[in-house]
Amino acid sequence: MVFTEQRSSNRIPVRMRVDCKPLSSAEIKDILDGHGYSELAYASLALSRPRQGMLPARIKNLSPGGLCLEGPLPMKEGEVAALDLHLLDERVALKALAEVVWSQPAADETRPHSCGLRFAAMDEDGLKRLKSYLALLPRDREAVPA
């Protein structure tokens, strides 16, 4: 697979939890038909375990435009997922919808499945919170334990 870099901003290495739910074809159709995705409108506490229907994964790097996700979700290019990002020291999860732009199968137990996701929807407050969080992170090392 040949991947051409198309990011508008650099990703910063981080290790943090993200809860993920791949969306069904019906949910994607509803969004594209203009019905939105109601879960984005509700605040969710950043708890120690995922909300019902969500699966835990880990963020490897992050930017205002997207992230690299590692974990047990073998999502394929073109799939769409709902995300709950757990920013350090924040009590409310940051919610977003994201599209998988590349996917790499797990190589072995030490290198899990990974995929690149581009944010497709996030409210304005969420984007501000994300940018503020990223501005505080060091650029030369992993900033947050998983």
C-alpha atoms as a printed R data frame, in Angstrom:
    type eleno elety resid chain resno       x       y      z
1   ATOM     1    CA   MET     A     1   0.000   0.000  0.000
2   ATOM     2    CA   VAL     A     2   1.335   3.431 -0.948
3   ATOM     3    CA   PHE     A     3   0.181   6.197  1.360
4   ATOM     4    CA   THR     A     4   0.719   9.845  0.500
5   ATOM     5    CA   GLU     A     5   0.939  12.192  3.458
6   ATOM     6    CA   GLN     A     6  -2.056  14.545  3.389
7   ATOM     7    CA   ARG     A     7  -2.239  15.825  6.965
8   ATOM     8    CA   SER     A     8  -2.827  19.500  7.587
9   ATOM     9    CA   SER     A     9  -1.119  19.329 10.996
10  ATOM    10    CA   ASN     A    10   1.535  17.168 12.617
11  ATOM    11    CA   ARG     A    11   0.539  14.355 14.914
12  ATOM    12    CA   ILE     A    12   1.975  14.338 18.417
13  ATOM    13    CA   PRO     A    13   3.002  11.040 20.049
14  ATOM    14    CA   VAL     A    14   0.690  10.233 22.977
15  ATOM    15    CA   ARG     A    15  -0.476   7.171 24.854
16  ATOM    16    CA   MET     A    16  -4.066   7.529 25.949
17  ATOM    17    CA   ARG     A    17  -7.273   5.551 25.965
18  ATOM    18    CA   VAL     A    18  -9.979   5.981 23.388
19  ATOM    19    CA   ASP     A    19 -13.244   4.073 23.346
20  ATOM    20    CA   CYS     A    20 -14.458   3.194 19.884
21  ATOM    21    CA   LYS     A    21 -17.629   1.954 18.232
22  ATOM    22    CA   PRO     A    22 -17.599   1.149 14.512
23  ATOM    23    CA   LEU     A    23 -20.823   2.476 13.000
24  ATOM    24    CA   SER     A    24 -23.257   0.289 11.087
25  ATOM    25    CA   SER     A    25 -24.274   0.982  7.491
26  ATOM    26    CA   ALA     A    26 -27.689   2.165  8.742
27  ATOM    27    CA   GLU     A    27 -26.098   4.655 11.174
28  ATOM    28    CA   ILE     A    28 -23.835   6.015  8.415
29  ATOM    29    CA   LYS     A    29 -26.802   6.320  6.035
30  ATOM    30    CA   ASP     A    30 -28.749   8.285  8.675
31  ATOM    31    CA   ILE     A    31 -25.804  10.666  9.092
32  ATOM    32    CA   LEU     A    32 -25.422  11.149  5.343
33  ATOM    33    CA   ASP     A    33 -29.178  11.702  5.013
34  ATOM    34    CA   GLY     A    34 -28.863  14.663  7.384
35  ATOM    35    CA   HIS     A    35 -30.189  13.055 10.569
36  ATOM    36    CA   GLY     A    36 -26.898  13.490 12.401
37  ATOM    37    CA   TYR     A    37 -25.585  11.218 15.155
38  ATOM    38    CA   SER     A    38 -27.354  11.965 18.435
39  ATOM    39    CA   GLU     A    39 -24.642  10.496 20.686
40  ATOM    40    CA   LEU     A    40 -22.362  13.423 19.797
41  ATOM    41    CA   ALA     A    41 -24.778  15.775 21.530
42  ATOM    42    CA   TYR     A    42 -24.641  14.029 24.916
43  ATOM    43    CA   ALA     A    43 -21.856  14.479 27.447
44  ATOM    44    CA   SER     A    44 -20.303  11.287 28.775
45  ATOM    45    CA   LEU     A    45 -18.161  11.050 31.866
46  ATOM    46    CA   ALA     A    46 -14.625   9.806 31.338
47  ATOM    47    CA   LEU     A    47 -14.941   6.630 33.384
48  ATOM    48    CA   SER     A    48 -12.459   3.814 33.912
49  ATOM    49    CA   ARG     A    49 -14.331   1.550 31.497
50  ATOM    50    CA   PRO     A    50 -16.050   2.166 28.158
51  ATOM    51    CA   ARG     A    51 -19.718   3.044 27.780
52  ATOM    52    CA   GLN     A    52 -21.994   0.251 26.620
53  ATOM    53    CA   GLY     A    53 -21.338  -0.618 22.975
54  ATOM    54    CA   MET     A    54 -17.870   0.950 22.968
55  ATOM    55    CA   LEU     A    55 -14.582  -0.971 22.946
56  ATOM    56    CA   PRO     A    56 -11.309   0.250 24.484
57  ATOM    57    CA   ALA     A    57  -8.322   1.004 22.283
58  ATOM    58    CA   ARG     A    58  -5.247   3.193 22.556
59  ATOM    59    CA   ILE     A    59  -4.166   6.348 20.749
60  ATOM    60    CA   LYS     A    60  -0.602   6.255 19.476
61  ATOM    61    CA   ASN     A    61  -0.498   9.789 18.063
62  ATOM    62    CA   LEU     A    62  -2.949  12.654 17.805
63  ATOM    63    CA   SER     A    63  -3.567  15.939 15.976
64  ATOM    64    CA   PRO     A    64  -6.523  18.288 15.533
65  ATOM    65    CA   GLY     A    65  -7.258  16.427 12.283
66  ATOM    66    CA   GLY     A    66  -7.044  12.795 13.372
67  ATOM    67    CA   LEU     A    67  -5.223  10.037 15.211
68  ATOM    68    CA   CYS     A    68  -3.503   6.689 14.977
69  ATOM    69    CA   LEU     A    69  -5.417   4.037 16.900
70  ATOM    70    CA   GLU     A    70  -4.034   0.707 18.156
71  ATOM    71    CA   GLY     A    71  -6.076  -2.111 19.566
72  ATOM    72    CA   PRO     A    72  -8.371  -5.049 19.095
73  ATOM    73    CA   LEU     A    73 -10.584  -3.357 16.492
74  ATOM    74    CA   PRO     A    74  -9.533  -4.523 13.027
75  ATOM    75    CA   MET     A    75 -11.229  -1.638 11.234
76  ATOM    76    CA   LYS     A    76 -10.787  -1.311  7.492
77  ATOM    77    CA   GLU     A    77 -10.227   1.694  5.263
78  ATOM    78    CA   GLY     A    78 -13.488   3.573  4.717
79  ATOM    79    CA   GLU     A    79 -15.173   2.453  7.955
80  ATOM    80    CA   VAL     A    80 -16.571   5.124 10.277
81  ATOM    81    CA   ALA     A    81 -16.436   5.035 14.079
82  ATOM    82    CA   ALA     A    82 -17.749   6.978 17.056
83  ATOM    83    CA   LEU     A    83 -14.956   7.853 19.490
84  ATOM    84    CA   ASP     A    84 -14.767   8.848 23.154
85  ATOM    85    CA   LEU     A    85 -11.308  10.342 23.745
86  ATOM    86    CA   HIS     A    86 -10.139  10.446 27.345
87  ATOM    87    CA   LEU     A    87  -7.967  13.535 27.717
88  ATOM    88    CA   LEU     A    88  -5.772  13.517 30.807
89  ATOM    89    CA   ASP     A    89  -7.332  15.237 33.837
90  ATOM    90    CA   GLU     A    90 -10.676  15.821 32.097
91  ATOM    91    CA   ARG     A    91 -13.893  14.414 33.529
92  ATOM    92    CA   VAL     A    92 -15.898  14.502 30.300
93  ATOM    93    CA   ALA     A    93 -14.952  12.408 27.264
94  ATOM    94    CA   LEU     A    94 -14.313  14.271 24.033
95  ATOM    95    CA   LYS     A    95 -16.641  12.834 21.356
96  ATOM    96    CA   ALA     A    96 -15.989  12.598 17.645
97  ATOM    97    CA   LEU     A    97 -16.844  10.706 14.503
98  ATOM    98    CA   ALA     A    98 -13.869   9.570 12.437
99  ATOM    99    CA   GLU     A    99 -13.212   7.772  9.159
100 ATOM   100    CA   VAL     A   100 -10.508   5.125  8.749
101 ATOM   101    CA   VAL     A   101  -8.069   6.328  6.060
102 ATOM   102    CA   TRP     A   102  -5.549   3.488  6.377
103 ATOM   103    CA   SER     A   103  -5.386   0.161  8.196
104 ATOM   104    CA   GLN     A   104  -2.508  -2.165  9.070
105 ATOM   105    CA   PRO     A   105  -3.164  -5.691 10.419
106 ATOM   106    CA   ALA     A   106  -1.479  -6.855 13.607
107 ATOM   107    CA   ALA     A   107   2.028  -8.177 12.960
108 ATOM   108    CA   ASP     A   108   2.261 -10.098 16.235
109 ATOM   109    CA   GLU     A   109   1.402  -9.701 19.931
110 ATOM   110    CA   THR     A   110   3.830  -6.806 20.352
111 ATOM   111    CA   ARG     A   111   2.478  -4.870 17.348
112 ATOM   112    CA   PRO     A   112  -1.340  -4.796 17.420
113 ATOM   113    CA   HIS     A   113  -3.657  -3.753 14.629
114 ATOM   114    CA   SER     A   114  -3.354  -0.048 13.907
115 ATOM   115    CA   CYS     A   115  -5.273   2.379 11.742
116 ATOM   116    CA   GLY     A   116  -5.275   6.054 10.916
117 ATOM   117    CA   LEU     A   117  -8.510   7.948 11.456
118 ATOM   118    CA   ARG     A   118  -9.464  11.383 10.175
119 ATOM   119    CA   PHE     A   119 -11.950  13.320 12.296
120 ATOM   120    CA   ALA     A   120 -15.179  13.772 10.345
121 ATOM   121    CA   ALA     A   121 -17.295  15.441 13.050
122 ATOM   122    CA   MET     A   122 -16.540  17.058 16.403
123 ATOM   123    CA   ASP     A   123 -18.326  19.961 18.047
124 ATOM   124    CA   GLU     A   124 -16.589  23.332 18.277
125 ATOM   125    CA   ASP     A   125 -16.033  23.037 22.034
126 ATOM   126    CA   GLY     A   126 -14.485  19.593 21.568
127 ATOM   127    CA   LEU     A   127 -12.067  20.918 18.952
128 ATOM   128    CA   LYS     A   128 -11.069  23.765 21.293
129 ATOM   129    CA   ARG     A   129 -10.490  21.279 24.127
130 ATOM   130    CA   LEU     A   130  -8.396  19.066 21.848
131 ATOM   131    CA   LYS     A   131  -6.260  21.958 20.598
132 ATOM   132    CA   SER     A   132  -5.687  23.210 24.159
133 ATOM   133    CA   TYR     A   133  -4.697  19.717 25.272
134 ATOM   134    CA   LEU     A   134  -2.277  19.285 22.354
135 ATOM   135    CA   ALA     A   135  -0.692  22.686 22.991
136 ATOM   136    CA   LEU     A   136   0.374  21.511 26.460
137 ATOM   137    CA   LEU     A   137   2.061  18.298 25.289
138 ATOM   138    CA   PRO     A   138   5.808  17.954 24.752
139 ATOM   139    CA   ARG     A   139   6.613  17.282 21.096
140 ATOM   140    CA   ASP     A   140   9.604  14.983 21.523
141 ATOM   141    CA   ARG     A   141   8.308  12.081 23.630
142 ATOM   142    CA   GLU     A   142   5.211  10.188 24.655
143 ATOM   143    CA   ALA     A   143   3.359  12.515 26.959
144 ATOM   144    CA   VAL     A   144   0.694  10.402 28.598
145 ATOM   145    CA   PRO     A   145   0.796   6.848 29.944
146 ATOM   146    CA   ALA     A   146  -1.676   4.399 28.404
